[in-house]
Amino acid sequence: MGGFPGAVGRSASASLLFVVDLVTFMLQALLHWWQRSPVRNRATRRAVVVQILFSGVDALPLLLLIGLAMGMALTPPLLMAGSSIGESEELARLLVVGLALQLGPLLTAVILIGRSGSAIAVDLAQMKLNREVAALDLLGIRLTDYFVAPRLIGGAISQLALAIYFAAVALIGGSLISPLLLSTEQLSLLPALATAITPGDGLIFIFKNLLFGMVVTGTACFCALKVEVSRTEVPQRTQQAIASSYALVFVIAAFFSLLELP
């Protein structure tokens, strides 16, 4: 038992150092990209578009199914639980906060981790093992300019777009289906949903999702580039990227939830 506090302290110190190194890595990648390869550069712009297509567009069918399922599963219970409130504006606010602002970004980030985070980690780890990274360095091409920064930007844009898509599908789909299960009076929620989001909610929603997207893709790149010489490191670093992304996303979500408390 005497070594338990020390083990906890070492684990906490390692986690803190990991976060500091990750943030430094991401900031340096974006800074180098902006200085050497601005948006007008066709190669980097194409890399960003490709990442958006893979992380965002390809995930739309899956997110449509999940959004409709979550809307159908959660909207009727929330409406029944909040029926004592009576006012449609209050019910709409309950739905928007619970389903769109809190659950939506988390589920979208989980999907992004499973689809894009793991793929990015494996891709970059294989590139480093095959010495493609060293070859790019010999050509004077920075890996951060053409592989890391575009993934950070593409992942952030994809996360935000997917979260908005999920929120729209879940709220509208659930509000249209719940009258079939409860009462047609619930259709009055549709106009109230449009006014239930305040400008402050919108700003927090945008910033949180952009941060989620950058954390997921940045963690994948950071862990993948730690691969050295062995192919057995690829699954290990991929697992580390996925686990770290989950932990960081949930910690960030908890932090934003505390900020949003009245």
C-alpha positions in Angstrom: 0.0 0.0 0.0 3.0 2.3 0.6 3.7 2.5 -3.1 0.1 3.2 -4.2 0.3 7.0 -3.7 3.6 7.1 -5.6 2.1 5.1 -8.4 -0.9 7.4 -8.6 1.4 10.4 -8.6 3.6 9.0 -11.4 0.5 8.2 -13.4 -0.9 11.7 -12.9 2.5 13.3 -13.8 2.7 11.1 -17.0 -0.8 12.1 -18.0 -0.1 15.8 -17.5 3.2 15.6 -19.5 1.3 13.8 -22.2 -1.3 16.6 -22.4 1.4 19.3 -22.4 3.4 17.6 -25.2 0.2 17.0 -27.2 -0.8 20.7 -27.0 2.7 21.8 -27.9 2.7 19.4 -30.9 -0.6 20.6 -32.2 0.3 24.3 -31.8 3.6 23.9 -33.5 2.0 22.0 -36.4 -0.6 24.7 -37.0 2.0 27.4 -36.7 4.4 25.8 -39.1 1.5 25.1 -41.5 0.4 28.7 -41.4 3.9 30.1 -41.9 5.0 27.8 -44.7 1.8 26.4 -46.3 -1.1 28.8 -46.1 -4.6 28.0 -47.3 -3.9 29.1 -50.8 -1.4 26.2 -51.2 -3.1 23.7 -53.4 -1.4 20.6 -51.9 -2.4 21.4 -48.3 -5.9 22.6 -49.3 -6.4 19.3 -51.1 -5.2 17.4 -48.0 -7.8 19.3 -45.8 -10.6 18.5 -48.3 -9.7 14.8 -48.4 -9.7 14.7 -44.6 -13.1 16.3 -44.5 -14.5 13.9 -47.1 -13.2 10.9 -45.1 -14.0 12.1 -41.6 -17.2 14.0 -42.4 -19.0 13.1 -45.6 -18.4 9.3 -45.3 -19.8 9.3 -41.8 -23.1 10.9 -42.7 -25.1 7.7 -43.3 -24.0 6.2 -40.0 -24.7 9.5 -38.2 -28.1 9.7 -39.8 -29.1 6.3 -38.4 -27.7 7.1 -35.0 -29.3 10.5 -34.9 -32.7 9.2 -35.7 -32.4 6.3 -33.3 -31.3 8.7 -30.4 -34.0 11.2 -31.3 -36.7 8.4 -31.2 -35.3 6.9 -28.1 -34.7 10.0 -26.0 -37.3 12.6 -27.1 -40.5 10.8 -25.9 -39.0 10.1 -22.4 -37.7 13.7 -22.1 -41.0 15.1 -23.1 -42.9 12.9 -20.7 -40.5 13.8 -17.9 -40.8 17.5 -18.7 -44.6 17.4 -19.3 -45.1 18.9 -15.8 -43.3 22.1 -17.0 -46.1 22.7 -19.5 -44.5 25.5 -21.6 -43.3 24.4 -25.0 -40.3 26.8 -24.7 -39.1 25.0 -21.6 -39.6 21.6 -23.2 -37.7 22.7 -26.3 -34.8 24.0 -24.1 -34.7 20.7 -22.3 -34.4 18.8 -25.6 -31.8 21.2 -27.0 -29.5 21.1 -24.0 -29.8 17.4 -23.3 -29.8 16.0 -26.8 -28.1 18.6 -29.1 -25.7 20.5 -26.9 -24.5 17.7 -24.6 -25.1 14.3 -26.1 -24.6 15.3 -29.7 -20.9 16.4 -29.6 -19.9 13.4 -27.4 -21.5 10.8 -29.7 -20.0 12.6 -32.8 -16.6 12.6 -31.2 -16.9 8.9 -30.3 -17.7 8.1 -34.0 -14.8 10.3 -35.1 -12.4 8.5 -32.8 -13.5 5.1 -34.0 -13.5 5.9 -37.7 -10.8 8.6 -38.3 -8.6 8.6 -35.2 -7.7 4.9 -35.6 -7.2 5.2 -39.3 -5.0 8.3 -39.0 -2.9 6.6 -36.3 -2.3 3.5 -38.4 -1.6 5.5 -41.6 1.0 7.7 -40.1 2.6 4.9 -38.1 3.0 2.9 -41.2 4.5 5.9 -43.0 7.1 6.3 -40.3 8.0 2.6 -40.3 8.4 2.6 -44.1 10.7 5.7 -43.8 8.4 7.8 -45.8 8.7 10.5 -43.2 12.5 10.5 -43.5 12.1 10.7 -47.3 9.9 13.8 -47.0 12.5 15.4 -44.7 15.2 14.8 -47.3 13.0 16.6 -49.9 12.6 19.5 -47.5 8.9 18.7 -46.9 7.7 19.0 -43.3 5.4 16.2 -42.2 3.4 18.7 -40.1 2.7 20.9 -43.2 1.1 18.2 -45.4 -0.1 15.5 -43.0 -0.6 16.7 -39.4 -2.0 20.2 -39.8 -4.5 19.3 -42.6 -5.8 16.5 -40.5 -6.2 18.8 -37.5 -8.1 21.3 -39.6 -10.1 18.7 -41.5 -11.0 16.9 -38.3 -12.2 20.0 -36.6 -14.4 21.1 -39.5 -15.8 17.5 -39.8 -16.6 17.3 -36.1 -18.4 20.6 -36.1 -20.4 19.7 -39.3 -21.3 16.2 -38.0 -22.4 17.6 -34.6 -24.7 20.1 -36.3 -26.0 17.3 -38.6 -26.6 15.0 -35.6 -28.4 17.7 -33.6 -30.7 18.6 -36.6 -31.5 14.9 -37.3 -32.1 14.0 -33.6 -34.2 17.1 -32.7 -36.3 17.3 -35.9 -36.6 13.5 -36.3 -37.5 13.0 -32.6 -40.0 15.9 -32.6 -41.8 14.6 -35.7 -41.9 11.0 -34.4 -42.8 11.7 -30.7 -46.4 13.0 -31.7 -47.1 9.5 -33.0 -46.2 8.1 -29.6 -47.5 10.8 -27.3 -49.7 13.6 -28.6 -50.0 15.7 -31.7 -49.7 18.7 -29.4 -46.0 18.0 -29.3 -45.7 19.3 -32.9 -45.8 22.8 -31.3 -42.2 22.1 -30.2 -40.8 22.5 -33.8 -41.1 26.3 -33.8 -39.8 26.5 -30.3 -36.7 24.5 -31.1 -35.4 27.3 -33.4 -35.4 29.8 -30.5 -34.2 27.5 -27.8 -30.5 28.0 -28.6 -29.0 31.2 -27.3 -26.0 32.9 -29.0 -23.9 31.8 -26.0 -24.9 28.2 -26.5 -24.0 28.5 -30.2 -20.5 29.8 -29.5 -19.8 27.2 -26.9 -21.1 24.5 -29.2 -18.8 25.6 -32.0 -15.7 26.0 -29.9 -16.3 22.6 -28.1 -16.7 20.7 -31.4 -13.7 22.3 -33.1 -11.7 21.4 -30.0 -13.0 17.9 -30.0 -12.0 17.4 -33.7 -8.5 18.8 -33.2 -7.9 16.7 -30.1 -9.0 13.5 -31.8 -6.9 13.9 -34.9 -4.0 15.6 -33.0 -3.8 12.7 -30.5 -3.8 10.2 -33.4 -1.0 11.9 -35.2 1.0 12.5 -32.0 0.8 8.9 -30.9 1.5 7.5 -34.4 4.7 9.5 -34.8 6.1 7.9 -31.6 6.5 4.6 -33.5 10.2 3.8 -33.8 11.4 0.5 -35.4 9.0 -2.3 -34.7 5.7 -3.1 -36.4 4.3 -4.3 -33.1 4.3 -0.7 -32.0 1.6 0.2 -34.6 -1.3 -1.5 -32.7 0.1 -0.3 -29.4 0.2 3.3 -30.5 -3.2 3.1 -32.2 -4.7 1.7 -28.9 -2.9 4.6 -27.0 -4.4 7.1 -29.4 -7.9 5.8 -29.1 -7.8 5.5 -25.3 -6.2 8.9 -24.9 -8.7 10.5 -27.3 -11.7 9.0 -25.3 -10.2 10.3 -22.0 -9.5 13.8 -23.3 -12.9 14.2 -25.0 -14.8 13.2 -21.9 -12.7 15.4 -19.6 -13.2 18.4 -22.0 -16.9 17.6 -22.2 -17.1 17.6 -18.4 -15.2 20.9 -18.2 -17.6 22.6 -20.6 -20.6 21.2 -18.7 -19.4 22.9 -15.6 -18.9 26.1 -17.5 -22.5 25.9 -18.7 -24.0 25.5 -15.3 -26.1 28.6 -14.2 
